[in-house]
């Protein structure tokens, strides 16, 4: 009888276990690149940002509405700013816990920003120009004291550098980059380097436990492999679908595609200190020489949109400035005005006995169709008499070569992309065009400099009135385009695929997805 009862109980237990196991819901995401680390104050890459936003939260964050970003509360209920714009006071949510069980409060916020301002982390420079200190007013009220009025303050607080790390991990000097803890909907479980990161639902999440139990982020660099795994159901979500795969996936009844304009602008930077490219007419000629519409249609298969401004349509402060149409004859005329002529009939222009030869650099595989885009630009430049010598290098070497100080920098024209993770014009115009941001200390790789642009960028940084900021940024964009600071190309579409049984996925124009509200039918 005992043996029979034991057998029955075992069957019941196994049945319960089977039901429980069947009920567990896992979502697997295919990323094109592996995150570098999970310390939000030290990351600069998109895959790391995406993971951090599942694990951590800031006081504020971006909601996505009709493809645009709107600032919304996260760990703060409300906030107010002083009349002079130098003090921001946040009322914090109560009853929030970190994954470790530690309580969230004003002290946790203060500790995070003191760590950030220490200067030890890559993203310290995002806040150090304007943030002086953080004061604890009471347990659930915190005040940020600024050294100056800073117009994009809330946008900057939405950056991953502004999320709140578990203070217990900070106190313990823990290995945060490999073992993070936050207040977000998912807690870190494991990281198999080169393969996958596994997260689990946080039972005590402030908005309620997520509907999925486990989130797996797999590293699948090969575009074709990522697409095939989506088709077979090995993964539930595939990011950055290749334009060549879209038509086939559209015919698959088990897959939904999302195609929306992103915030990444692709451009060819031009070294303004170079003896040839310092002449504005040469830079303008290069802009007239390239048919961006044809490149978007034929190379990007329609999944990119030509743009004249250096910032994407969805960026706060974008202005529809007038740029350069495809006019190869105009390009030739400007080059002739700049003194370049084909005196020997070889179809390459010369000046003072020197051929018009330029180094054209491109990454290969960092961005969608990057090398093909560069090859097209090379052909367009050849058609107007410019002999562009195309070369590629691995991404790390590429960044190093384009970041050297002016006297050591050998760059001339090179392909880059930029997506402002604050969603604001400030984080395009200041790092990429301000004179005091020249590499290696800043992000201005083209050594562009215009005192008028600097003036408008500085004004937009310190002004709190949104209308006045936008007007200053409009003028800055107009000047940059007039100067032909870049050969601005296009805004890339974000193309993601998911199985039809995946619902509630939020996709940001910042090339991020959010799993908080996802269900799997």
C-alpha positions as CSV (number, residue, x, y, z in Angstrom):
1,X,0.0,0.0,0.0
2,X,2.9,2.3,0.9
3,X,4.6,1.6,-2.4
4,X,1.4,2.3,-4.3
5,X,0.8,5.6,-2.4
6,X,4.4,6.6,-3.1
7,X,3.9,5.9,-6.8
8,X,0.7,7.9,-6.9
9,X,2.4,10.9,-5.1
10,X,5.4,10.7,-7.5
11,X,3.0,10.8,-10.5
12,X,1.2,13.8,-9.0
13,X,4.5,15.6,-8.3
14,X,5.8,14.9,-11.8
15,X,2.5,16.1,-13.2
16,X,2.7,19.3,-11.3
17,X,6.3,19.7,-12.3
18,X,5.4,19.1,-16.0
19,X,2.6,21.7,-15.8
20,X,4.9,24.2,-14.1
21,X,7.6,23.6,-16.7
22,X,5.2,24.0,-19.5
23,X,3.9,27.2,-18.1
24,X,7.4,28.8,-17.9
25,X,7.7,31.4,-20.7
26,X,11.0,32.2,-22.4
27,X,11.7,34.9,-24.9
28,X,14.9,34.6,-26.9
29,X,16.3,37.6,-28.7
30,X,18.9,37.5,-31.5
31,X,21.3,40.4,-31.2
32,X,23.8,41.1,-34.0
33,X,26.7,41.9,-31.5
34,X,27.5,40.9,-28.0
35,X,27.2,43.5,-25.2
36,X,30.6,44.7,-24.0
37,X,29.6,45.1,-20.3
38,X,26.6,45.8,-18.1
39,X,27.9,48.8,-16.0
40,X,25.6,51.5,-17.3
41,X,28.1,54.3,-16.4
42,X,30.8,52.8,-18.5
43,X,29.1,51.6,-21.7
44,X,29.2,53.2,-25.1
45,X,27.7,50.4,-27.3
46,X,24.1,49.8,-28.3
47,X,23.8,46.1,-27.4
48,X,25.0,46.9,-23.8
49,X,22.5,49.7,-23.6
50,X,19.7,47.4,-24.6
51,X,20.5,44.9,-21.8
52,X,20.9,47.6,-19.2
53,X,17.5,49.0,-19.9
54,X,16.0,45.6,-19.1
55,X,17.9,45.4,-15.8
56,X,18.0,49.1,-14.6
57,X,15.7,52.1,-14.5
58,X,16.4,55.8,-14.1
59,X,14.4,58.5,-12.5
60,X,12.9,59.3,-15.9
61,X,12.9,57.5,-19.2
62,X,11.6,57.5,-22.7
63,X,8.2,56.3,-23.7
64,X,7.8,55.6,-27.4
65,X,4.7,57.3,-29.0
66,X,4.2,57.0,-32.8
67,X,7.9,56.5,-33.3
68,X,8.9,59.5,-31.2
69,X,10.4,59.7,-27.8
70,X,8.5,61.3,-24.8
71,X,10.1,61.9,-21.4
72,X,8.1,60.0,-18.7
73,X,8.4,59.1,-15.0
74,X,10.2,56.0,-14.0
75,X,11.6,55.9,-10.4
76,X,10.5,59.5,-9.9
77,X,6.8,60.4,-9.4
78,X,7.3,64.1,-10.3
79,X,10.0,66.8,-10.5
80,X,10.3,70.6,-10.5
81,X,13.0,73.0,-11.6
82,X,14.1,76.3,-9.9
83,X,13.6,79.6,-11.7
84,X,17.3,79.9,-12.6
85,X,17.3,76.3,-14.0
86,X,20.1,75.2,-11.6
87,X,18.2,73.0,-9.1
88,X,16.1,70.0,-10.1
89,X,14.1,68.4,-7.3
90,X,12.7,64.9,-7.8
91,X,10.1,63.1,-5.6
92,X,10.8,59.4,-5.7
93,X,8.6,56.4,-5.8
94,X,8.2,54.5,-2.5
95,X,8.3,50.8,-1.9
96,X,10.7,50.0,-4.7
97,X,13.4,47.3,-4.3
98,X,16.6,46.4,-6.0
99,X,17.1,42.9,-7.2
100,X,19.2,42.2,-4.1
101,X,16.3,43.3,-1.8
102,X,18.0,46.6,-0.9
103,X,15.6,49.6,-0.8
104,X,15.5,52.3,-3.4
105,X,15.7,55.8,-1.9
106,X,17.3,59.2,-2.2
107,X,20.6,57.9,-0.7
108,X,20.8,55.3,-3.6
109,X,20.4,58.1,-6.1
110,X,23.1,60.2,-4.5
111,X,25.5,57.3,-4.3
112,X,25.0,56.6,-8.0
113,X,25.7,60.1,-9.2
114,X,28.7,60.5,-6.9
115,X,30.1,57.4,-8.5
116,X,29.4,58.8,-11.9
117,X,31.0,62.1,-11.1
118,X,34.2,60.4,-9.9
119,X,35.6,60.6,-13.4
120,X,36.4,56.9,-13.4
121,X,33.8,55.8,-15.9
122,X,33.4,56.5,-19.6
123,X,30.0,58.2,-19.2
124,X,31.2,60.6,-16.5
125,X,31.8,63.2,-19.2
126,X,28.1,63.2,-20.0
127,X,27.2,64.8,-16.6
128,X,30.4,66.4,-15.4
129,X,30.0,69.6,-17.6
130,X,26.9,70.7,-15.7
131,X,26.2,68.6,-12.6
132,X,27.8,69.9,-9.3
133,X,26.3,67.7,-6.7
134,X,23.3,65.6,-5.6
135,X,21.6,66.4,-2.3
136,X,19.3,64.2,-0.2
137,X,16.4,66.3,0.9
138,X,14.6,63.4,2.7
139,X,14.3,59.7,2.2
140,X,12.3,60.0,-1.0
141,X,13.3,63.5,-2.3
142,X,16.6,64.3,-4.0
143,X,17.9,67.5,-5.5
144,X,20.4,67.9,-8.4
145,X,22.5,71.0,-8.2
146,X,23.8,72.2,-11.6
147,X,26.7,74.5,-12.2
148,X,24.7,76.2,-15.0
149,X,21.3,76.0,-16.5
150,X,21.3,73.0,-18.8
151,X,18.5,72.8,-21.3
152,X,18.7,69.0,-22.2
153,X,18.9,68.0,-18.5
154,X,15.9,65.6,-18.6
155,X,16.9,64.1,-21.9
156,X,20.3,63.4,-20.5
157,X,18.8,61.8,-17.4
158,X,17.1,59.4,-19.8
159,X,20.5,58.1,-20.9
160,X,21.7,54.8,-19.6
161,X,24.3,56.6,-17.6
162,X,21.4,58.0,-15.5
163,X,19.9,54.7,-14.4
164,X,20.3,53.6,-10.8
165,X,22.7,50.8,-9.8
166,X,22.0,48.8,-6.7
167,X,23.9,50.7,-3.9
168,X,24.8,47.4,-2.3
169,X,26.8,46.5,-5.3
170,X,28.5,49.9,-5.3
171,X,29.4,49.5,-1.5
172,X,30.8,46.1,-2.1
173,X,32.9,47.3,-5.0
174,X,31.2,44.4,-6.9
175,X,31.8,43.3,-10.5
176,X,28.9,45.4,-11.8
177,X,29.9,45.1,-15.4
178,X,29.5,41.3,-15.3
179,X,27.0,40.9,-12.4
180,X,24.5,43.8,-12.4
181,X,21.6,44.6,-10.1
182,X,19.0,47.2,-10.6
183,X,15.2,47.8,-10.1
184,X,14.2,46.9,-13.6
185,X,11.7,44.2,-14.7
186,X,14.4,41.6,-15.2
187,X,17.2,40.5,-13.0
188,X,20.6,39.2,-14.2
189,X,21.1,35.4,-14.1
190,X,24.1,34.4,-16.2
191,X,26.4,35.4,-19.0
192,X,28.0,32.8,-21.3
193,X,30.5,34.9,-23.1
194,X,30.2,34.9,-26.9
195,X,26.9,33.1,-26.7
196,X,24.1,34.5,-24.5
197,X,23.0,36.5,-21.5
198,X,20.1,35.2,-19.5
199,X,17.7,37.3,-17.4
200,X,14.8,36.3,-15.2
201,X,11.6,38.0,-14.2
202,X,11.9,40.2,-11.1
203,X,9.0,39.0,-8.8
204,X,9.0,42.3,-6.8
205,X,9.1,44.7,-9.8
206,X,7.3,47.9,-9.0
207,X,4.8,47.5,-11.9
208,X,4.2,43.8,-11.2
209,X,6.0,40.8,-12.3
210,X,6.6,40.5,-16.1
211,X,4.5,38.0,-18.0
212,X,7.6,36.2,-19.3
213,X,9.8,34.2,-16.9
214,X,13.1,34.2,-18.8
215,X,14.7,36.5,-21.4
216,X,17.6,35.2,-23.3
217,X,19.7,37.6,-25.4
218,X,21.8,35.5,-27.9
219,X,24.7,36.8,-29.8
220,X,24.2,36.0,-33.5
221,X,26.5,38.2,-35.6
222,X,25.6,36.6,-39.0
223,X,22.6,38.3,-40.5
224,X,21.5,35.2,-42.4
225,X,21.8,32.9,-39.4
226,X,19.8,35.3,-37.3
227,X,17.0,35.4,-39.9
228,X,17.0,31.6,-40.3
229,X,16.7,31.1,-36.5
230,X,13.7,33.4,-36.4
231,X,12.1,31.4,-39.2
232,X,12.7,28.1,-37.5
233,X,11.5,29.4,-34.1
234,X,14.8,29.0,-32.4
235,X,14.6,32.6,-31.5
236,X,11.5,34.7,-30.9
237,X,12.9,38.1,-31.9
238,X,15.6,39.0,-34.5
239,X,17.0,42.5,-34.5
240,X,18.4,44.3,-37.5
241,X,17.0,42.2,-40.3
242,X,19.0,42.6,-43.5
243,X,17.2,44.4,-46.2
244,X,17.8,41.4,-48.5
245,X,15.7,39.2,-46.2
246,X,12.7,41.4,-45.8
247,X,10.7,40.3,-48.9
248,X,11.0,36.6,-48.0
249,X,10.1,37.2,-44.3
250,X,7.0,39.2,-45.4
251,X,5.6,36.1,-47.0
252,X,6.1,34.0,-43.8
253,X,2.7,33.8,-42.0
254,X,4.4,33.1,-38.7
255,X,6.5,36.3,-38.6
256,X,5.8,40.0,-38.1
257,X,8.2,42.7,-39.3
258,X,8.5,46.2,-37.9
259,X,10.1,48.8,-40.1
260,X,10.4,52.3,-38.7
261,X,12.8,55.3,-39.1
262,X,15.6,55.1,-36.6
263,X,17.7,57.9,-35.1
264,X,21.0,56.8,-36.6
265,X,22.3,59.2,-39.3
266,X,24.9,57.8,-41.6
267,X,27.5,60.3,-43.0
268,X,30.9,60.7,-44.5
269,X,33.0,63.0,-42.2
270,X,35.4,65.2,-44.1
271,X,38.6,66.3,-42.4
272,X,38.3,70.1,-42.4
273,X,42.0,70.5,-41.6
274,X,43.1,68.5,-44.7
275,X,44.8,70.7,-47.3
276,X,42.2,69.7,-50.0
277,X,39.1,69.4,-47.9
278,X,39.6,72.6,-45.9
279,X,38.2,74.4,-49.1
280,X,34.4,74.7,-48.6
281,X,33.8,74.5,-52.4
282,X,35.4,71.1,-52.5
283,X,33.2,69.8,-49.7
284,X,30.1,71.3,-51.3
285,X,31.1,69.7,-54.6
286,X,31.4,66.3,-52.9
287,X,27.8,66.8,-51.6
288,X,26.5,67.7,-55.1
289,X,28.3,64.7,-56.6
290,X,26.5,61.9,-54.7
291,X,23.0,60.6,-55.5
292,X,21.8,59.7,-52.0
293,X,18.3,58.7,-53.3
294,X,19.8,56.1,-55.6
295,X,21.9,54.7,-52.9
296,X,18.9,54.4,-50.5
297,X,16.9,52.7,-53.3
298,X,19.4,50.4,-54.8
299,X,21.8,49.6,-52.0
300,X,19.7,49.9,-48.9
301,X,16.6,48.6,-50.8
302,X,14.4,51.5,-49.6
303,X,15.2,50.9,-45.9
304,X,16.9,54.2,-45.4
305,X,15.8,57.8,-46.0
306,X,18.0,60.6,-47.4
307,X,18.5,63.5,-45.0
308,X,20.1,66.9,-45.1
309,X,20.4,67.7,-41.4
310,X,23.1,66.0,-39.4
311,X,20.4,64.7,-37.0
312,X,17.4,62.3,-37.6
313,X,13.8,63.4,-38.0
314,X,12.8,62.1,-34.5
315,X,15.5,63.9,-32.6
316,X,14.3,66.8,-30.4
317,X,15.4,69.9,-32.2
318,X,15.6,68.5,-35.7
319,X,15.0,71.2,-38.4
320,X,14.1,70.4,-42.1
321,X,17.1,72.4,-43.5
322,X,17.7,72.6,-47.3
323,X,20.7,70.5,-48.4
324,X,22.3,69.4,-51.6
325,X,20.5,67.8,-54.5
326,X,22.3,65.4,-56.9
327,X,23.9,67.8,-59.4
328,X,27.1,66.4,-60.8
329,X,27.6,69.4,-63.2
330,X,27.3,71.8,-60.3
331,X,29.9,69.7,-58.5
332,X,32.3,70.0,-61.4
333,X,31.7,73.7,-61.6
334,X,32.6,74.2,-57.9
335,X,35.7,72.1,-58.3
336,X,36.8,74.2,-61.2
337,X,36.1,77.4,-59.1
338,X,38.4,75.9,-56.5
339,X,41.2,75.6,-59.0
340,X,40.8,71.9,-59.9
341,X,41.0,71.1,-63.7
342,X,41.7,68.0,-65.9
343,X,44.7,69.3,-67.8
344,X,45.9,66.0,-69.1
345,X,42.7,64.3,-70.1
346,X,42.8,61.4,-67.7
347,X,39.5,62.3,-66.1
348,X,41.2,63.1,-62.8
349,X,41.4,66.7,-61.8
350,X,44.7,68.4,-60.9
351,X,45.8,71.6,-59.2
352,X,49.4,72.9,-58.8
353,X,50.7,69.7,-60.3
354,X,48.9,67.4,-57.9
355,X,46.1,64.9,-58.7
356,X,42.8,65.2,-56.8
357,X,43.2,62.0,-54.9
358,X,41.5,61.4,-51.5
359,X,41.6,58.6,-49.0
360,X,38.1,57.1,-48.6
361,X,37.7,54.9,-45.5
362,X,34.8,52.6,-44.6
363,X,34.1,50.0,-42.0
364,X,33.0,46.6,-43.4
365,X,30.0,45.1,-41.5
366,X,29.7,47.7,-38.7
367,X,26.6,49.3,-40.4
368,X,24.1,47.9,-42.9
369,X,25.7,47.9,-46.4
370,X,28.5,50.2,-45.2
371,X,31.1,49.1,-47.7
372,X,28.7,49.0,-50.6
373,X,27.7,52.5,-49.7
374,X,31.3,53.6,-49.8
375,X,31.9,51.9,-53.1
376,X,28.9,53.8,-54.6
377,X,30.3,57.1,-53.3
378,X,33.7,56.3,-54.7
379,X,32.1,55.8,-58.2
380,X,30.1,59.1,-57.9
381,X,33.3,61.0,-56.9
382,X,35.2,59.4,-59.9
383,X,32.4,60.7,-62.2
384,X,33.3,64.4,-61.3
385,X,37.1,63.9,-61.4
386,X,37.9,62.9,-57.8
387,X,40.1,59.7,-57.5
388,X,39.0,58.3,-54.1
389,X,41.2,55.4,-52.9
390,X,38.9,53.1,-50.9
391,X,40.2,51.1,-48.0
392,X,38.7,49.3,-44.9
393,X,40.0,48.2,-41.5
394,X,38.6,46.5,-38.5
395,X,36.3,48.6,-36.3
396,X,38.7,49.1,-33.4
397,X,41.5,50.2,-35.7
398,X,39.0,52.4,-37.6
399,X,37.9,54.2,-34.5
400,X,41.5,54.6,-33.4
401,X,42.6,56.0,-36.8
402,X,39.8,58.6,-36.9
403,X,40.3,59.6,-33.3
404,X,44.0,60.7,-33.6
405,X,44.9,64.3,-32.8
406,X,45.1,66.7,-35.7
407,X,48.8,66.5,-36.4
408,X,48.8,62.7,-36.5
409,X,45.4,62.2,-38.2
410,X,45.6,60.8,-41.7
411,X,41.8,60.7,-42.4
412,X,40.2,62.5,-45.3
413,X,36.7,61.1,-46.0
414,X,35.3,58.3,-43.9
415,X,31.9,56.7,-43.2
416,X,30.4,57.0,-39.7
417,X,27.0,56.7,-38.0
418,X,25.6,58.5,-35.0
419,X,22.5,57.9,-32.9
420,X,22.0,60.3,-30.0
421,X,21.1,58.2,-27.0
422,X,19.7,61.3,-25.2
423,X,17.3,61.9,-28.1
424,X,18.2,65.6,-28.1
425,X,20.0,67.9,-30.5
426,X,22.6,68.7,-27.9
427,X,24.0,65.2,-28.1
428,X,24.5,65.6,-31.9
429,X,25.7,69.1,-32.3
430,X,27.9,69.5,-29.2
431,X,30.0,66.3,-29.5
432,X,30.3,66.2,-33.3
433,X,30.6,69.9,-34.3
434,X,31.7,72.1,-31.4
435,X,35.3,73.3,-31.7
436,X,36.1,72.2,-28.2
437,X,35.1,68.7,-29.0
438,X,37.8,67.8,-31.5
439,X,39.2,64.3,-31.1
440,X,40.9,62.8,-29.2
441,X,39.3,64.6,-26.3
442,X,35.8,64.8,-27.9
443,X,33.8,63.3,-30.7
444,X,34.4,65.9,-33.5
445,X,36.3,63.6,-35.9
446,X,36.0,66.0,-38.8
447,X,37.7,68.9,-37.0
448,X,34.8,71.1,-38.0
449,X,34.9,74.6,-36.5
450,X,32.6,77.5,-36.9
451,X,32.3,80.1,-34.1
452,X,28.7,80.9,-35.0
453,X,27.8,77.2,-34.7
454,X,29.6,77.1,-31.3
455,X,27.6,80.1,-30.2
456,X,24.2,78.5,-31.0
457,X,25.2,75.1,-29.5
458,X,26.3,76.8,-26.3
459,X,23.1,78.7,-26.2
460,X,21.0,75.6,-26.7
461,X,22.9,73.8,-23.9
462,X,22.2,76.5,-21.3
463,X,18.7,77.6,-22.4
464,X,15.6,76.0,-20.8
465,X,13.0,77.5,-23.1
466,X,12.2,74.7,-25.7
467,X,11.2,77.1,-28.4
468,X,14.4,79.2,-28.1
469,X,16.6,76.0,-28.0
470,X,15.0,74.7,-31.2
471,X,15.5,78.0,-33.0
472,X,19.2,78.1,-32.0
473,X,19.6,74.5,-33.2
474,X,17.9,75.3,-36.4
475,X,20.4,78.0,-37.1
476,X,23.3,75.7,-36.2
477,X,22.0,73.0,-38.6
478,X,21.7,75.5,-41.4
479,X,25.2,76.7,-41.0
480,X,26.6,73.2,-40.8
481,X,24.9,72.2,-44.0
482,X,26.0,75.5,-45.7
483,X,29.6,74.7,-44.7
484,X,29.2,71.1,-46.0
485,X,30.7,69.9,-42.7
486,X,29.7,66.4,-43.7
487,X,28.5,64.5,-46.7
488,X,25.3,63.6,-44.8
489,X,23.7,60.5,-46.3
490,X,20.6,59.0,-44.8
491,X,18.7,57.8,-41.7
492,X,18.6,54.0,-41.4
493,X,15.3,52.3,-40.8
494,X,15.2,49.9,-37.9
495,X,14.0,46.5,-39.2
496,X,13.2,43.9,-36.6
497,X,11.3,40.6,-36.9
498,X,9.4,38.6,-34.3
499,X,7.3,35.5,-34.2
500,X,3.5,36.3,-34.4
501,X,2.9,34.9,-31.0
502,X,5.1,37.6,-29.4
503,X,2.9,40.5,-28.3
504,X,3.6,43.8,-26.5
505,X,7.1,44.4,-27.7
506,X,8.2,48.1,-27.5
507,X,10.7,49.2,-30.1
508,X,12.6,52.5,-29.8
509,X,14.0,54.6,-32.6
510,X,17.2,54.4,-30.6
511,X,17.6,50.8,-31.8
512,X,16.5,49.3,-28.5
513,X,13.7,46.9,-27.6
514,X,12.0,46.6,-24.3
515,X,10.6,43.3,-23.0
516,X,8.8,44.6,-19.9
517,X,5.2,44.2,-21.4
518,X,5.9,41.3,-23.7
519,X,3.6,38.2,-23.7
520,X,4.0,35.0,-25.7
521,X,0.7,33.3,-26.8
